[in-house]
Amino acid sequence: MSDVLDTTLMTSAFVTLFVIMDPVGTVPIFLSLTSGRSKATARRAAWQAVGVSFVVISAFAFFGQRILDYLHISLPALQCAGGLLLLLVALELLTGNEKEPTQQVGTNVALVPLGTPLLAGPGAIVATMLFSRRVHDFGDFTAVALAVVLVHLCIWAAMRYSLPILRLIRESGVLLVTRIAGLLLSAIAVQLVADAVRAFIAGEG
């Protein structure tokens, strides 16, 4: 047992989660989903999305395998479900149908799709579960926990400071960003589903 912080584990976990969760890549999607809302609402959405993502990631780090085993859900099934949900959001962004739901009072885009499955998606959940298996002492726990916290701080900063960009590009720019975000998000969704199908086939083989 060691209380010494494992910087190698922390760096590995941080880099892996940073690449998977892609704070910079969430900016255009965040801008498109929060367009037409007040600055205060957009800032609150950034905090809420990060908070939801952190809670979901932490829950799966501690109880993920037990949850999946109890519900008889495989990791590929979780990945495929997340991909299909993201694909629905991507199609709304591409067709322009996202404006009505985002204007509704009861709709909170910070929870779905921003918090999950965009940030706390299957890839991030699985990666966190794998890193949690490498925790054997307090030093390892601190390393993984710090990595998760730092990645979420990066995500919050990226979304929080995207608001000045929103003021600069105005409505026409937001429309362009929305279409690009929809295209990128649809590609991510298809990749998730394809990876899940490959995992299913490999499991059967």
C-alpha positions, 0 to 999 in steps of 0.5 A: 500500500502506498500513499504516493501519487502515481504521476504516470497513472494520472498522466495516462488517465488524463490523456486518455480521457482528454482524447476521448471526451475531446473538450475542444470538439465539444465547443461547436456542439455546445454553441449550436445547442445553446444558441438563442439562450441567454449568457447566464443560461449558457453558463449554467448549461456548461456547469450542469453538463460538466456536473452531470458528466462528472457524476456519471463517470464517477458512478461508473468508476465505482459501481459500473461493472456491478451495474452492468452485470446486474442489468445483464448489459454488455459494454458493446450494448452500452456503446451501441445505445450511446451511438444511436442516441448521439445519431438522433441528436446529430440528425436534428442538428443537420436538419435544423430541427433542434431549434424548437426543442432547445427553445422549450422551457422544460428542455435542458440540453445540459443533461442530454445530450451534453452531459451524457452521452456526449461527455460521459459517453460509452468511451469515457465510461469504459476507459474510466472503468478500466483505469479504476481496475488499476487502483490498488492504494490511495496513491492510485485512487488520487491519480485517477481522481485528479485525472477525471477532475482535470479533464472536466475542468478543461471541458468546462473552460472550453464551453465557458469561454466559447461564449465570446465566440458565439457573440462574434460569429452571430446567427449565420456563423452559428448555423454553419457551426451547427451543421458542422457539429451535426456532421461531426457528431453523426460520424462519432455516433456511427463509429460508436455503433460500428465499434459495438457491432465489431465487438458483438461479432468478436464476442460471438466468434 
